[in-house]
Amino acid sequence: MLIKNHQKDRLPSELTISEFAHAMKQQDLSAVPPEKRKAAIFDHFMSVMADGIRDPEAKFEILMSQQMRRKNA
């Protein structure tokens, strides 16, 4: 069995849990069709995550991944 230390692999962030929750609540899904809500929530999650990350390389990687997902959707 492999045990992984998730805290060691964690990227430093500016957001606390409550700030993250508040940022996620800001998304308005009323105009999003039900079949696209999962993708919209994930896209918003990636934006919030990229805004809070301190490491510029990781932030760039997250934003590029987000752009690729948008292009392929």
Backbone as ProteinMPNN parsed JSONL, in Angstrom:
{"seq_chain_A": "MLIKNHQKDRLPSELTISEFAHAMKQQDLSAVPPEKRKAAIFDHFMSVMADGIRDPEAKFEILMSQQMRRKNA", "coords_chain_A": {"N_chain_A": [[0.85, -1.177, 0.0], [0.507, 2.217, -0.801], [1.249, 5.188, 0.76], [0.396, 8.524, 0.729], [1.498, 11.782, 1.356], [-0.478, 14.354, 1.455], [-0.386, 16.974, 2.379], [2.274, 17.718, 2.116], [2.525, 17.905, -0.638], [0.932, 20.003, -1.252], [0.088, 23.168, -2.674], [1.094, 26.471, -1.821], [-1.326, 28.88, -0.807], [-3.29, 31.881, -0.97], [-5.847, 31.939, -0.052], [-8.247, 31.286, 2.499], [-10.236, 28.595, 3.85], [-12.851, 29.521, 4.276], [-12.87, 31.847, 2.692], [-12.49, 30.699, 0.207], [-14.855, 29.197, -0.007], [-16.713, 31.297, -0.041], [-15.96, 32.565, -2.441], [-16.601, 30.56, -4.271], [-19.352, 30.521, -3.997], [-20.096, 32.788, -5.317], [-20.642, 32.374, -7.965], [-23.066, 32.491, -10.508], [-25.439, 30.358, -11.545], [-27.806, 30.464, -12.902], [-28.208, 31.143, -15.58], [-26.995, 29.125, -16.924], [-27.258, 26.198, -18.83], [-28.646, 23.069, -17.649], [-27.153, 20.777, -18.493], [-24.628, 21.776, -18.84], [-23.693, 22.653, -16.45], [-21.936, 21.29, -14.688], [-19.432, 21.526, -15.984], [-19.24, 24.307, -15.977], [-19.088, 24.892, -13.244], [-16.68, 23.604, -12.608], [-14.924, 25.108, -14.183], [-15.152, 27.614, -12.964], [-14.157, 26.924, -10.454], [-11.474, 26.385, -11.133], [-10.668, 28.959, -11.849], [-10.916, 30.35, -9.417], [-9.095, 28.9, -7.899], [-6.692, 29.427, -9.3], [-6.498, 32.169, -8.853], [-5.865, 32.256, -6.167], [-3.441, 30.941, -5.753], [-0.021, 31.086, -4.841], [2.366, 30.474, -6.149], [3.832, 31.381, -9.137], [4.413, 29.79, -11.407], [2.808, 27.509, -11.075], [0.322, 28.756, -11.102], [0.262, 29.726, -13.744], [0.287, 27.268, -15.097], [-2.194, 26.183, -14.283], [-3.979, 28.072, -15.388], [-3.414, 27.781, -18.143], [-4.205, 25.157, -18.499], [-6.909, 25.468, -18.001], [-7.633, 27.078, -20.187], [-7.19, 25.266, -22.274], [-9.131, 23.325, -21.661], [-11.442, 24.832, -22.072], [-11.242, 25.345, -24.802], [-11.517, 22.79, -25.879], [-14.044, 22.145, -25.157]], "CA_chain_A": [[0.0, 0.0, 0.0], [1.243, 3.466, -0.91], [0.682, 6.277, 1.553], [0.828, 9.802, 0.169], [1.34, 12.941, 2.237], [-1.081, 15.413, 0.642], [0.03, 18.285, 2.887], [3.585, 18.005, 1.561], [2.353, 18.209, -2.052], [0.018, 21.134, -1.353], [0.644, 24.445, -3.118], [0.712, 27.586, -0.94], [-2.435, 29.673, -1.32], [-3.68, 33.061, -0.203], [-7.232, 31.785, 0.383], [-8.641, 30.397, 3.585], [-11.378, 27.764, 3.471], [-14.068, 30.342, 4.216], [-12.758, 32.711, 1.521], [-12.713, 29.828, -0.949], [-16.292, 28.91, -0.058], [-17.39, 32.529, -0.455], [-15.667, 32.768, -3.862], [-17.358, 29.571, -5.05], [-20.771, 30.901, -3.941], [-20.325, 33.97, -6.155], [-21.033, 31.978, -9.318], [-24.502, 32.456, -10.79], [-25.706, 29.289, -12.504], [-29.173, 30.575, -13.41], [-28.21, 31.243, -17.045], [-26.263, 27.985, -17.471], [-28.125, 25.033, -19.026], [-28.323, 21.976, -16.714], [-26.14, 19.849, -19.001], [-23.311, 22.425, -18.841], [-23.397, 23.179, -15.108], [-20.743, 20.644, -14.129], [-18.273, 22.153, -16.616], [-19.187, 25.704, -15.527], [-18.607, 24.883, -11.856], [-15.26, 23.253, -12.633], [-14.218, 26.252, -14.74], [-15.109, 28.626, -11.901], [-13.234, 26.383, -9.45], [-10.102, 26.593, -11.607], [-10.39, 30.399, -11.775], [-10.727, 30.682, -7.999], [-7.852, 28.261, -7.484], [-5.574, 30.162, -9.9], [-6.399, 33.478, -8.202], [-5.334, 32.138, -4.814], [-2.131, 30.282, -5.716], [1.115, 32.012, -4.736], [3.423, 30.062, -7.083], [3.484, 31.857, -10.474], [4.468, 28.69, -12.378], [1.603, 26.694, -10.886], [-0.802, 29.579, -11.555], [0.306, 29.692, -15.2], [-0.11, 25.918, -15.517], [-3.641, 26.059, -14.06], [-4.67, 28.909, -16.366], [-3.263, 27.162, -19.461], [-5.065, 23.971, -18.489], [-8.277, 25.984, -18.102], [-7.836, 27.502, -21.573], [-7.287, 24.062, -23.102], [-10.439, 22.724, -21.415], [-12.446, 25.68, -22.736], [-11.109, 25.164, -26.248], [-11.981, 21.449, -26.221], [-15.452, 21.965, -24.758]], "C_chain_A": [[0.893, 1.237, 0.0], [0.515, 4.542, -0.113], [1.267, 7.576, 1.031], [0.527, 10.925, 1.158], [0.822, 14.111, 1.402], [-0.67, 16.806, 1.115], [1.379, 18.685, 2.292], [3.481, 18.449, 0.1], [1.493, 19.445, -2.299], [0.758, 22.383, -1.818], [0.198, 25.553, -2.178], [-0.348, 28.463, -1.6], [-2.714, 30.845, -0.39], [-5.056, 32.896, 0.428], [-7.368, 30.886, 1.606], [-9.836, 29.577, 3.095], [-12.647, 28.615, 3.344], [-14.036, 31.3, 3.023], [-12.997, 31.921, 0.236], [-14.205, 29.534, -1.109], [-17.079, 30.125, -0.537], [-17.175, 32.781, -1.955], [-16.456, 31.791, -4.73], [-18.848, 29.916, -5.072], [-21.102, 32.061, -4.874], [-20.803, 33.617, -7.559], [-22.552, 31.9, -9.442], [-24.747, 31.43, -11.894], [-27.091, 29.387, -13.142], [-29.233, 30.616, -14.936], [-27.516, 30.057, -17.716], [-27.219, 26.804, -17.642], [-27.699, 23.883, -18.105], [-27.218, 21.041, -17.194], [-24.733, 20.45, -19.013], [-22.897, 22.928, -17.461], [-22.137, 22.578, -14.508], [-19.481, 21.296, -14.682], [-18.123, 23.601, -16.148], [-18.654, 25.802, -14.095], [-17.119, 24.581, -11.817], [-14.422, 24.41, -13.168], [-14.082, 27.368, -13.697], [-14.14, 28.2, -10.797], [-11.787, 26.629, -9.86], [-9.721, 28.071, -11.55], [-10.106, 30.828, -10.338], [-9.388, 30.128, -7.512], [-6.648, 29.038, -8.023], [-5.398, 31.531, -9.238], [-5.743, 33.398, -6.827], [-3.941, 31.553, -4.709], [-1.014, 31.312, -5.683], [2.194, 31.727, -5.782], [3.054, 30.478, -8.507], [3.512, 30.752, -11.535], [3.229, 27.811, -12.283], [0.368, 27.454, -11.366], [-0.887, 29.566, -13.079], [-0.168, 28.336, -15.724], [-1.625, 25.71, -15.373], [-4.408, 26.846, -15.113], [-4.571, 28.338, -17.784], [-4.131, 25.912, -19.577], [-6.526, 24.39, -18.654], [-8.575, 26.411, -19.541], [-7.994, 26.295, -22.493], [-8.628, 23.376, -22.918], [-11.544, 23.523, -22.098], [-12.434, 25.47, -24.251], [-11.697, 23.819, -26.686], [-13.448, 21.229, -25.89], [-16.421, 22.369, -25.832]], "O_chain_A": [[1.9, 1.296, 0.707], [-0.681, 4.771, -0.296], [2.484, 7.714, 0.904], [-0.565, 10.998, 1.72], [1.597, 14.781, 0.72], [-0.615, 17.731, 0.305], [1.603, 19.859, 1.997], [4.267, 19.283, -0.348], [1.347, 19.88, -3.442], [1.896, 22.632, -1.42], [-0.964, 25.578, -1.772], [-0.278, 28.751, -2.794], [-2.417, 30.805, 0.804], [-5.401, 33.635, 1.35], [-6.693, 29.864, 1.727], [-10.38, 29.855, 2.027], [-13.423, 28.441, 2.404], [-15.073, 31.541, 2.405], [-13.625, 32.413, -0.702], [-14.747, 29.614, -2.211], [-18.001, 29.997, -1.342], [-18.11, 33.167, -2.657], [-16.927, 32.159, -5.806], [-19.533, 29.635, -6.056], [-22.27, 32.289, -5.186], [-21.318, 34.481, -8.269], [-23.231, 31.321, -8.593], [-24.315, 31.612, -13.032], [-27.503, 28.471, -13.854], [-30.217, 30.166, -15.523], [-27.456, 29.991, -18.944], [-27.92, 26.443, -16.697], [-26.512, 23.739, -17.813], [-26.425, 20.561, -16.385], [-23.752, 19.725, -19.176], [-21.852, 23.565, -17.325], [-21.35, 23.289, -13.882], [-18.556, 21.588, -13.925], [-17.005, 24.073, -15.944], [-17.863, 26.691, -13.779], [-16.373, 25.224, -11.08], [-13.329, 24.668, -12.664], [-13.024, 27.985, -13.57], [-13.391, 29.023, -10.271], [-10.965, 27.034, -9.037], [-8.578, 28.403, -11.237], [-9.165, 31.579, -10.08], [-8.644, 30.807, -6.804], [-5.689, 29.281, -7.29], [-4.271, 32.0, -9.08], [-5.133, 34.366, -6.373], [-3.314, 31.664, -3.656], [-1.055, 32.3, -6.416], [2.861, 32.65, -6.248], [2.063, 29.984, -9.045], [2.71, 30.78, -12.469], [2.666, 27.414, -13.304], [-0.53, 26.866, -11.968], [-1.971, 29.414, -13.644], [-0.934, 28.27, -16.685], [-2.257, 25.123, -16.251], [-5.382, 26.343, -15.673], [-5.536, 28.404, -18.544], [-4.717, 25.647, -20.626], [-7.287, 23.735, -19.366], [-9.658, 26.132, -20.055], [-8.838, 26.302, -23.389], [-9.215, 22.894, -23.886], [-12.482, 22.942, -22.644], [-13.483, 25.425, -24.893], [-12.307, 23.727, -27.751], [-14.033, 20.227, -26.302], [-17.632, 22.272, -25.639]]}, "name": "protein", "num_of_chains": 1, "seq": "MLIKNHQKDRLPSELTISEFAHAMKQQDLSAVPPEKRKAAIFDHFMSVMADGIRDPEAKFEILMSQQMRRKNA"}
